[in-house]
Amino acid sequence: MRKFQNWWMKFSCFLTGYNFYILSNCSEVSTRKVKKYTAALLIVSTVWAFVGYCFCDRYMKLGPTGSIFGAIISVLIIIQIERQILLADRTNSWLKATRIGLAILMAIIGSLIIDQIIFKDDIDKAKIKSNQEQVEALLPARTKQITEQITQLNASIAIKELERKELLDDISRNPNQQIVETSSSQVPVTKITTDSSKTTTTSTALKTTISRSIKVVPNPKINQLQPIDDQLKVLADQKMIKETMQLGLKTLLEKEVDSKVGFLDELQIMFNILSESFIAAIVYVIWLLFLLLLELLILIGKSNEDDSDYDKTIQKQMAIHFRKIELL
């Protein structure tokens, strides 16, 4: 049991910033004070760990791991804020005013987030109407956009079909084409001449002859039909996708709007609920006061207590160090 008490006191000193070794030589009054501050810190930290986790998970979409880190960061911030009061020798008016202002702001933020969790079902009901209004507002513009895309696809399909028709007409009129092939060749020609002395001379010369042939081949425009057919198929597929999208556009928009959980949207809906429901407003005020009192718990306890022997020991140590400095 003694070992556990020592461990708990070390943990309490770690949270509050108190020196464990100095506290070990102090009276039970100082020990009880540290335990009281630790209990208050744990209460406030637990509430803000819950608030930080819910906020990170619901609105920042960080998932379980990221939300846990968010909760830890929230707890660290709270502990450091409370230490400003716990470790102050005297809580002056400026420090008190700052802490009260922080307490009010933190209570408002915390109560808003907690109330959004409490009124989740009511907010979801109100969001159905709000989301439907958003869908109706987005639907005409999206429908117009898809209709324009379908019109462009129809124009492209019409152009390609006209081009294909012209090709088919040309092919039907001229299924075959005549190609004239020209070839040249050199043929040797022998020439015999006799001069006045009746001497016969034989000479050979090359004579170029040109021959022409007509070749019948299919119309080459037939090869252009397949690429056009492929383009028409692609355009028809795109048109079908757009028409299918247009038919299910409202359902698609509803899913898109429902998937977006906006903090400000839910905040606006919650304010509408609070303004319309007196009971909801009472619940909000209760949570606001509860968190505000929690935030001020340590400040109130610190302000109404006399210095303990731990505080006197710290002040005595400071006085001794001042005396040493003066003697240097």
C-alpha positions in Angstrom: 0.0 0.0 0.0 2.9 2.3 0.9 4.5 1.7 -2.5 1.2 2.5 -4.3 0.9 5.8 -2.3 4.5 6.8 -3.3 3.7 6.0 -6.9 0.5 8.0 -6.8 2.2 10.9 -5.2 4.9 10.9 -7.9 2.2 10.8 -10.5 0.4 13.7 -8.8 3.5 15.7 -8.6 4.1 15.0 -12.3 0.7 16.4 -13.2 0.7 19.4 -10.9 4.4 20.3 -11.3 5.1 20.0 -7.6 8.6 18.7 -6.5 8.1 15.2 -5.1 11.3 15.3 -2.9 10.3 18.5 -1.3 6.7 17.3 -0.8 8.0 14.1 0.8 9.3 16.2 3.7 6.2 18.2 4.1 3.1 17.6 6.2 -0.1 15.7 5.3 -1.8 19.0 4.6 0.4 19.7 1.6 0.0 16.1 0.5 -3.8 16.3 0.6 -3.6 19.6 -1.3 -1.7 18.0 -4.1 -4.1 15.0 -4.2 -7.0 17.4 -4.4 -5.4 19.3 -7.3 -4.7 16.0 -9.0 -8.3 14.9 -8.7 -9.5 18.2 -10.2 -7.0 17.9 -13.0 -8.1 14.4 -13.8 -11.7 15.4 -13.9 -11.1 18.3 -16.3 -8.6 16.2 -18.4 -11.1 13.4 -18.8 -13.8 15.7 -20.0 -11.5 17.4 -22.5 -10.1 14.1 -23.7 -13.6 13.1 -24.6 -14.3 16.4 -26.3 -11.0 16.3 -28.2 -11.6 12.7 -29.3 -15.1 13.3 -30.5 -14.2 16.5 -32.4 -11.2 14.9 -34.2 -13.2 11.8 -35.1 -16.5 13.4 -36.2 -15.3 16.6 -37.9 -11.6 16.2 -38.7 -12.0 12.6 -39.9 -8.8 11.5 -38.3 -9.9 8.0 -37.4 -9.4 6.3 -34.1 -5.6 6.7 -34.0 -5.6 10.4 -35.0 -8.5 11.1 -32.6 -6.6 9.5 -29.7 -3.7 11.8 -30.5 -6.1 14.7 -30.6 -7.4 13.7 -27.1 -3.9 13.6 -25.8 -3.1 17.0 -27.1 -6.2 18.4 -25.5 -5.2 16.9 -22.2 -1.7 18.4 -22.4 -3.1 21.8 -23.2 -5.5 21.7 -20.2 -2.7 20.5 -17.8 -0.4 23.3 -18.9 -3.2 25.9 -18.5 -4.0 24.7 -15.0 -0.3 24.7 -14.1 -0.3 28.5 -14.6 -2.5 28.7 -11.5 -1.1 25.8 -9.5 2.6 26.9 -9.8 1.9 30.6 -9.2 3.1 31.9 -5.9 0.2 34.3 -5.7 -2.8 34.4 -8.0 -2.9 38.1 -8.9 -5.9 39.7 -10.5 -4.6 39.7 -14.0 -3.9 35.9 -13.8 -7.3 35.3 -12.4 -9.0 37.4 -15.1 -7.1 35.6 -17.8 -8.0 32.2 -16.3 -11.7 33.2 -16.0 -11.7 34.3 -19.6 -10.1 31.1 -20.8 -12.6 29.1 -18.7 -15.6 30.9 -20.3 -14.2 30.3 -23.8 -13.3 26.7 -23.1 -16.7 26.0 -21.5 -18.5 27.5 -24.5 -16.5 25.4 -27.0 -16.8 22.2 -24.9 -20.5 22.6 -24.4 -21.1 23.2 -28.1 -19.2 20.0 -29.0 -20.8 17.9 -26.3 -24.3 19.3 -27.1 -23.8 18.4 -30.8 -23.1 14.8 -29.6 -26.1 14.8 -27.2 -28.5 16.3 -29.9 -27.0 14.1 -32.6 -30.3 12.4 -33.5 -32.1 15.8 -33.5 -29.4 17.3 -35.7 -29.6 14.4 -38.1 -33.3 14.9 -38.4 -32.9 18.5 -39.2 -30.0 17.8 -41.6 -32.3 15.7 -43.7 -34.4 18.8 -44.6 -31.2 20.9 -44.9 -29.5 18.3 -47.2 -32.6 18.1 -49.3 -32.6 21.8 -49.8 -28.9 21.7 -50.8 -29.6 18.9 -53.3 -32.4 20.8 -54.8 -30.1 23.9 -55.1 -27.3 21.9 -56.7 -29.4 19.7 -59.0 -30.3 22.3 -61.8 -26.6 23.3 -62.3 -25.4 19.7 -62.3 -28.2 18.6 -64.7 -27.4 21.5 -67.0 -23.7 20.6 -67.0 -24.4 17.0 -67.9 -27.0 18.0 -70.5 -24.4 20.2 -72.2 -21.9 17.3 -72.2 -24.5 15.0 -73.8 -25.3 17.7 -76.4 -21.6 18.0 -77.3 -21.3 14.2 -77.6 -24.4 14.1 -79.8 -22.8 16.8 -82.1 -19.6 14.8 -82.3 -21.5 11.6 -83.0 -23.5 13.4 -85.8 -20.3 14.7 -87.4 -18.7 11.2 -87.4 -21.9 9.6 -88.7 -22.0 12.1 -91.6 -18.4 11.5 -92.3 -19.1 7.8 -92.4 -22.1 8.2 -94.6 -20.0 10.2 -97.1 -17.4 7.5 -97.1 -20.0 4.8 -97.7 -21.6 6.8 -100.6 -18.2 7.3 -102.2 -17.4 3.6 -101.8 -20.8 2.5 -103.2 -20.2 4.8 -106.3 -16.6 3.7 -106.7 -16.1 0.3 -105.2 -12.9 -0.1 -107.3 -10.3 2.3 -108.6 -8.2 2.0 -111.8 -4.5 2.6 -111.3 -2.4 3.2 -114.4 1.1 1.7 -114.0 3.8 2.9 -116.3 7.0 1.0 -116.9 10.0 1.6 -119.2 12.5 -0.8 -120.6 15.4 -0.6 -123.0 15.5 -2.9 -126.1 18.6 -3.4 -128.2 18.2 -2.5 -131.9 20.7 -3.6 -134.5 21.4 -1.3 -137.5 23.3 -2.3 -140.6 24.8 0.3 -142.9 26.7 0.0 -146.2 29.0 2.8 -147.4 30.2 3.7 -150.9 32.9 1.1 -150.9 30.3 -1.4 -150.2 31.6 -2.0 -146.7 28.9 -3.2 -144.3 28.8 -1.9 -140.8 26.7 -3.3 -138.0 25.8 -1.2 -134.9 23.6 -1.9 -131.9 21.7 0.8 -130.0 19.4 0.7 -127.0 15.9 1.9 -127.6 13.7 2.9 -124.6 10.2 1.6 -124.8 7.3 2.7 -122.4 4.5 0.3 -121.5 1.3 1.2 -119.6 -1.0 -1.2 -117.7 -4.2 -0.6 -115.9 -4.7 -2.2 -112.5 -8.1 -2.5 -110.7 -7.9 -2.2 -106.8 -10.5 -1.7 -104.0 -11.4 1.8 -103.0 -8.7 2.8 -100.3 -11.3 4.8 -98.4 -12.7 1.4 -97.1 -9.8 1.4 -94.7 -11.0 4.7 -93.1 -14.3 3.1 -92.0 -12.9 1.1 -89.1 -11.3 4.0 -87.2 -14.5 6.0 -87.6 -16.5 3.0 -86.2 -14.2 2.8 -83.2 -14.6 6.5 -82.5 -18.4 6.2 -82.8 -18.3 3.3 -80.3 -16.2 5.4 -77.8 -18.6 8.4 -78.1 -21.7 6.2 -77.7 -20.2 4.6 -74.5 -19.5 8.1 -73.1 -23.0 9.2 -74.0 -24.5 6.2 -72.2 -22.4 6.9 -69.1 -23.5 10.5 -69.0 -27.2 9.5 -69.5 -26.9 6.9 -66.7 -25.3 9.6 -64.5 -28.1 12.0 -65.3 -30.8 9.5 -64.3 -29.1 8.8 -60.9 -27.9 12.4 -60.4 -30.2 13.1 -57.5 -29.3 10.0 -55.6 -25.6 10.8 -56.3 -26.0 14.3 -54.9 -27.8 13.0 -51.8 -24.9 10.7 -51.0 -22.4 13.4 -51.7 -24.1 15.9 -49.4 -24.8 13.3 -46.7 -21.1 12.3 -46.7 -20.0 15.8 -45.8 -20.3 16.4 -42.1 -19.7 20.2 -41.6 -19.0 21.5 -38.1 -20.5 24.9 -39.0 -23.6 23.3 -40.6 -24.3 21.2 -37.5 -23.6 24.3 -35.4 -26.2 26.3 -37.2 -28.7 23.5 -36.9 -28.0 23.2 -33.2 -28.6 26.9 -32.7 -31.9 26.5 -34.5 -32.8 23.6 -32.2 -31.8 25.7 -29.1 -33.8 28.7 -30.3 -36.9 26.5 -30.9 -36.7 24.2 -27.9 -36.7 25.6 -24.3 -35.6 22.2 -23.0 -32.7 22.0 -25.3 -31.6 25.5 -24.2 -31.8 24.4 -20.6 -29.6 21.3 -21.3 -27.1 23.6 -23.1 -26.9 26.0 -20.2 -26.5 23.1 -17.7 -23.5 21.8 -19.6 -22.1 25.3 -20.0 -22.2 25.9 -16.3 -20.9 22.5 -15.5 -17.8 22.9 -17.7 -17.3 26.5 -16.5 -17.3 25.4 -12.8 -15.0 22.6 -13.7 -12.6 25.0 -15.4 -12.7 27.3 -12.4 -12.4 24.5 -9.8 -8.6 24.8 -9.3 -8.7 28.6 -9.5 -11.4 28.7 -6.7 -9.5 26.2 -4.6 -6.2 28.0 -5.0 -7.6 31.4 -4.3 -9.3 30.4 -1.0 -6.4 28.5 0.6 -3.6 29.7 2.8 0.0 28.9 2.1 1.0 25.3 3.1 4.3 24.2 4.5 5.2 23.2 0.9 4.7 26.8 -0.2 6.6 28.1 2.8 9.5 25.7 2.0 9.7 27.0 -1.5 9.6 30.6 -0.3 12.3 29.9 2.3 14.5 28.3 -0.3 14.0 31.4 -2.5 14.9 33.7 0.4 18.1 31.6 1.1 19.1 31.9 -2.5 18.5 35.6 -2.5 20.7 35.9 0.7 23.5 33.9 -1.0 23.4 36.2 -4.0 23.6 39.2 -1.7 26.7 37.8 0.0 28.5 37.2 -3.2 
